Amino acid sequence: MNAEEDLLSVPPEDGCVDGNAVAGAMSLALGRDATMIVLECAECGDRHRVVETRVYLRCPGMVVRCPACSACEVQLVDRPRRLQLTLMSIRMLELP
């Protein structure tokens, strides 16, 4: 298992913080206030704002999980001279 797979397999009960922890970085990546962005989970259909998600901060980046089913929705990695935002289990991302 590589480091990225290890990060994505972190159990939901293991040291998460709320979505405010990732809102600043997502705001930089998307060019707007990420606190009001609404995500729809592709796994369970739950609709929620970024700040309501569970965020895991272990390296190599931040993983955003659905608050209802814990599906991995977004991975955000700060790389040299770029910010990589990978959308995973998201059916819809609504920008305010």
Buried (B, 14 or more C-beta within 10 A) or exposed (E): EEEBEEBBEBEEEEEBEBBBBBBEBBBBBBEEBBBEBBBBBBBBEBEBBBBBBBBBEEEBBBBBBBBBBBBBBBBBBEEEEEBEBEEBBBBEBEEE
